Amino acid sequence: MFGSRLREVRLEHGYTLKQVAEGLGVTLRAVCNYELGDREPSFEILIKICRFFDVSADYLLGLTDY
């Protein structure tokens, strides 16, 4: 759920994987792995993702639909 929601909000904002990686201070491969579900972000990175996209962690984690 997390990976697909992350990809969804990234595309809604019109960002490339590279732009997200640079904005979060992580590697491009890390963002790819998050979206593919091969890796989960740390709490610190999850918070950065929420702030970067102005979205709740509950949404990204599949706990709410908004």
DSSP file (Angstrom, degrees, kcal/mol; ACC not computed):
  #  RESIDUE AA STRUCTURE BP1 BP2  ACC     N-H-->O    O-->H-N    N-H-->O    O-->H-N    TCO  KAPPA ALPHA  PHI   PSI    X-CA   Y-CA   Z-CA
    1    1 A M     >        0   0    0      0, 0.0     4,-2.3     0, 0.0     5,-0.2   0.000 360.0 360.0 360.0 -45.6    0.0    0.0    0.0
    2    2 A F  H  >  +     0   0    0      1,-0.2     4,-2.8    59,-0.2     5,-0.2   0.935 360.0  49.3 -57.9 -48.8    2.7    2.5    1.0
    3    3 A G  H  > S+     0   0    0      1,-0.2     4,-2.4     2,-0.2    -1,-0.2   0.903 112.4  46.4 -60.0 -44.0    4.6    2.1   -2.3
    4    4 A S  H  > S+     0   0    0      2,-0.2     4,-2.2     1,-0.2    -1,-0.2   0.874 114.0  48.4 -68.8 -35.9    1.6    2.6   -4.5
    5    5 A R  H  X S+     0   0    0     -4,-2.3     4,-2.5    55,-0.3     5,-0.2   0.895 110.4  51.5 -70.4 -38.6    0.4    5.6   -2.5
    6    6 A L  H  X S+     0   0    0     -4,-2.8     4,-2.3    -5,-0.2    -2,-0.2   0.940 111.7  46.8 -61.1 -46.2    3.9    7.2   -2.6
    7    7 A R  H  X S+     0   0    0     -4,-2.4     4,-2.6    -5,-0.2     5,-0.2   0.909 110.8  54.0 -61.0 -42.2    3.9    6.8   -6.4
    8    8 A E  H  X S+     0   0    0     -4,-2.2     4,-2.3     1,-0.2    -2,-0.2   0.935 111.5  42.5 -58.7 -50.1    0.4    8.2   -6.6
    9    9 A V  H  X S+     0   0    0     -4,-2.5     4,-1.7     2,-0.2    -1,-0.2   0.857 112.5  55.0 -69.7 -32.6    1.2   11.4   -4.7
   10   10 A R  H  X>S+     0   0    0     -4,-2.3     5,-2.2    -5,-0.2     4,-0.6   0.944 111.9  43.1 -62.7 -46.3    4.5   11.8   -6.6
   11   11 A L  H ><5S+     0   0    0     -4,-2.6     3,-0.7     1,-0.2    -2,-0.2   0.878 109.8  56.8 -68.2 -37.4    2.8   11.6   -9.9
   12   12 A E  H 3<5S+     0   0    0     -4,-2.3    -1,-0.2     1,-0.3    -2,-0.2   0.860 110.7  45.0 -60.0 -35.1    0.0   13.9   -8.7
   13   13 A H  H 3<5S-     0   0    0     -4,-1.7    -1,-0.3    -5,-0.2    -2,-0.2   0.556 113.1-122.3 -85.8  -8.6    2.6   16.5   -7.9
   14   14 A G  T <<5 +     0   0    0     -3,-0.7     2,-0.3    -4,-0.6    -3,-0.2   0.760  58.9 148.9  76.0  25.7    4.4   16.0  -11.2
   15   15 A Y      < -     0   0    0     -5,-2.2    -1,-0.2    -6,-0.2     2,-0.2  -0.661  41.3-134.4 -93.7 147.1    7.7   15.0   -9.6
   16   16 A T     >  -     0   0    0     -2,-0.3     4,-2.0     1,-0.1     5,-0.2  -0.491  30.8-107.4 -85.1 166.2   10.3   12.6  -11.0
   17   17 A L  H  > S+     0   0    0      1,-0.2     4,-2.6     2,-0.2     5,-0.2   0.897 122.0  53.9 -59.5 -40.1   11.9   10.0   -8.9
   18   18 A K  H  > S+     0   0    0      1,-0.2     4,-2.5     2,-0.2    -1,-0.2   0.906 106.4  50.7 -63.0 -42.8   15.1   12.1   -9.0
   19   19 A Q  H  > S+     0   0    0      2,-0.2     4,-2.3     1,-0.2    -1,-0.2   0.898 112.0  47.4 -62.7 -40.6   13.4   15.2   -7.8
   20   20 A V  H  X S+     0   0    0     -4,-2.0     4,-2.2     2,-0.2     5,-0.2   0.933 111.0  51.1 -66.3 -45.5   11.9   13.3   -4.9
   21   21 A A  H  X>S+     0   0    0     -4,-2.6     5,-2.2     1,-0.2     4,-1.5   0.925 112.7  45.8 -57.9 -45.6   15.2   11.7   -4.0
   22   22 A E  H  <5S+     0   0    0     -4,-2.5    -1,-0.2     1,-0.2    -2,-0.2   0.901 112.3  51.4 -64.9 -40.7   16.9   15.1   -4.0
   23   23 A G  H  <5S+     0   0    0     -4,-2.3    -1,-0.2     1,-0.2    -2,-0.2   0.821 116.5  40.0 -65.8 -31.5   14.1   16.7   -2.0
   24   24 A L  H  <5S-     0   0    0     -4,-2.2    -1,-0.2    -5,-0.1    -2,-0.2   0.629 108.2-121.5 -92.3 -15.4   14.3   14.0    0.7
   25   25 A G  T  <5S+     0   0    0     -4,-1.5     2,-0.2     1,-0.3    -3,-0.2   0.837  73.8 114.0  76.0  33.2   18.1   13.7    0.7
   26   26 A V  S   <S-     0   0    0     -5,-2.2    -1,-0.3    -6,-0.2    -2,-0.1  -0.755  71.4 -84.8-125.2 174.3   18.1   10.0   -0.2
   27   27 A T     >  -     0   0    0     -2,-0.2     4,-1.6     1,-0.1     5,-0.1  -0.396  30.9-119.5 -78.7 158.6   19.3    8.1   -3.2
   28   28 A L  H  > S+     0   0    0      1,-0.2     4,-2.3     2,-0.2     5,-0.2   0.892 116.5  56.2 -59.6 -40.7   17.2    7.6   -6.4
   29   29 A R  H  > S+     0   0    0      1,-0.2     4,-2.7     2,-0.2    -1,-0.2   0.863 102.0  55.9 -61.8 -37.3   17.4    3.9   -5.7
   30   30 A A  H  > S+     0   0    0      2,-0.2     4,-2.3     1,-0.2    -1,-0.2   0.934 108.4  46.8 -61.6 -46.0   15.9    4.3   -2.2
   31   31 A V  H  X S+     0   0    0     -4,-1.6     4,-2.4     2,-0.2    -2,-0.2   0.914 111.9  51.3 -63.6 -42.1   12.8    6.1   -3.7
   32   32 A C  H  X S+     0   0    0     -4,-2.3     4,-2.3     1,-0.2     6,-0.2   0.931 110.4  49.4 -57.6 -46.1   12.5    3.3   -6.3
   33   33 A N  H  X>S+     0   0    0     -4,-2.7     5,-1.8     1,-0.2     6,-1.4   0.872 109.0  52.3 -63.7 -37.3   12.7    0.7   -3.6
   34   34 A Y  H ><5S+     0   0    0     -4,-2.3     3,-0.6     1,-0.2    -1,-0.2   0.946 112.3  45.4 -61.5 -47.7   10.0    2.5   -1.5
   35   35 A E  H 3<5S+     0   0    0     -4,-2.4    -2,-0.2     1,-0.2    -1,-0.2   0.857 113.9  48.4 -66.2 -35.3    7.6    2.6   -4.5
   36   36 A L  H 3<5S-     0   0    0     -4,-2.3    -1,-0.2    -5,-0.2    -2,-0.2   0.615 111.1-120.3 -79.8 -12.2    8.3   -1.0   -5.5
   37   37 A G  T <<5S+     0   0    0     -4,-0.9    -3,-0.2    -3,-0.6    -4,-0.1   0.627  81.2 119.7  81.3  13.5    7.7   -2.1   -1.9
   38   38 A D  S   <S+     0   0    0     -5,-1.8     2,-0.3    -6,-0.2    -4,-0.2   0.652  79.4  20.7 -82.0 -15.7   11.2   -3.6   -1.7
   39   39 A R        -     0   0    0     -6,-1.4    -2,-0.3    -9,-0.1    -1,-0.2  -0.993  69.1-139.9-151.3 147.6   12.2   -1.3    1.2
   40   40 A E        -     0   0    0     -2,-0.3    -6,-0.1    -3,-0.1     2,-0.1  -0.896  28.1-116.5-110.3 143.0   10.4    0.7    3.8
   41   41 A P        -     0   0    0      0, 0.0   -10,-0.0     0, 0.0    -1,-0.0  -0.368  29.3-108.4 -74.2 155.8   11.5    4.2    4.9
   42   42 A S     >  -     0   0    0      1,-0.1     4,-2.6    -2,-0.1     5,-0.2  -0.262  37.0-101.8 -68.2 168.2   12.7    5.0    8.4
   43   43 A F  H  > S+     0   0    0      1,-0.2     4,-2.4     2,-0.2     5,-0.2   0.899 124.6  55.0 -60.3 -39.3   10.5    7.1   10.6
   44   44 A E  H  > S+     0   0    0      1,-0.2     4,-1.8     2,-0.2    -1,-0.2   0.923 111.1  43.1 -59.9 -45.5   12.7   10.1    9.8
   45   45 A I  H  > S+     0   0    0      2,-0.2     4,-2.7     1,-0.2    -1,-0.2   0.873 110.0  57.0 -70.3 -37.2   12.3    9.6    6.1
   46   46 A L  H  X S+     0   0    0     -4,-2.6     4,-2.4     1,-0.2    -2,-0.2   0.918 107.4  48.8 -58.7 -43.4    8.6    9.0    6.4
   47   47 A I  H  X S+     0   0    0     -4,-2.4     4,-2.3     1,-0.2    -1,-0.2   0.914 110.6  50.7 -62.7 -42.6    8.2   12.3    8.2
   48   48 A K  H  X S+     0   0    0     -4,-1.8     4,-2.8     1,-0.2    -2,-0.2   0.900 109.7  50.8 -61.7 -40.2   10.2   14.0    5.4
   49   49 A I  H  X S+     0   0    0     -4,-2.7     4,-2.3     2,-0.2     5,-0.2   0.931 109.7  50.1 -62.8 -45.6    7.9   12.4    2.8
   50   50 A C  H  X>S+     0   0    0     -4,-2.4     5,-1.9     1,-0.2     4,-1.0   0.909 115.3  42.8 -59.9 -43.2    4.8   13.6    4.5
   51   51 A R  H  <5S+     0   0    0     -4,-2.3    -1,-0.2     3,-0.2    -2,-0.2   0.890 111.5  54.7 -70.1 -39.6    6.2   17.1    4.7
   52   52 A F  H  <5S+     0   0    0     -4,-2.8    -2,-0.2     1,-0.2    -1,-0.2   0.903 122.7  27.5 -60.7 -43.1    7.5   17.1    1.1
   53   53 A F  H  <5S-     0   0    0     -4,-2.3    -1,-0.2    -5,-0.2    -2,-0.2   0.449 103.2-125.7 -99.5  -2.3    4.1   16.1   -0.3
   54   54 A D  T  <5 +     0   0    0     -4,-1.0     2,-0.3     1,-0.2    -3,-0.2   0.953  67.1 129.8  53.0  54.4    1.9   17.7    2.5
   55   55 A V      < -     0   0    0     -5,-1.9    -1,-0.2    -6,-0.2     2,-0.1  -0.944  60.4-104.1-135.3 154.2    0.2   14.4    3.1
   56   56 A S     >  -     0   0    0     -2,-0.3     4,-1.9    10,-0.2     5,-0.1  -0.467  16.9-130.8 -81.3 151.5   -0.5   12.4    6.2
   57   57 A A  H  > S+     0   0    0      1,-0.2     4,-2.6     2,-0.2     6,-0.3   0.853 109.3  62.6 -64.2 -35.1    1.4    9.3    7.2
   58   58 A D  H  4>S+     0   0    0      1,-0.2     5,-2.8     2,-0.2     6,-1.1   0.906 104.9  46.4 -57.4 -42.1   -2.0    7.7    7.8
   59   59 A Y  H >45S+     0   0    0      4,-0.2     3,-1.4     3,-0.2    -2,-0.2   0.954 113.2  47.6 -64.8 -50.0   -2.8    8.1    4.1
   60   60 A L  H 3<5S+     0   0    0     -4,-1.9   -55,-0.3     1,-0.3   -54,-0.2   0.845 113.0  49.3 -61.3 -33.8    0.5    6.8    2.9
   61   61 A L  T 3<5S-     0   0    0     -4,-2.6    -1,-0.3    -5,-0.1   -59,-0.2   0.470 117.2-112.1 -86.3  -1.7    0.3    3.8    5.2
   62   62 A G  T < 5S+     0   0    0     -3,-1.4    -3,-0.2    -4,-0.4    -2,-0.1   0.661  83.5 120.9  83.1  16.3   -3.2    2.9    4.1
   63   63 A L  S   <S+     0   0    0     -5,-2.8     2,-0.3    -6,-0.3    -4,-0.2   0.736  79.8  21.4 -84.4 -23.6   -4.9    3.8    7.3
   64   64 A T        -     0   0    0     -6,-1.1    -2,-0.2    -8,-0.1    -1,-0.1  -0.919  68.7-132.5-136.4 164.9   -7.2    6.4    5.7
   65   65 A D              0   0    0     -2,-0.3    -6,-0.1     1,-0.1    -7,-0.0   0.200 360.0 360.0-102.5  14.8   -8.4    7.1    2.2
   66   66 A Y              0   0    0      0, 0.0   -10,-0.2     0, 0.0    -1,-0.1   0.334 360.0 360.0-145.5 360.0   -7.6   10.9    2.3
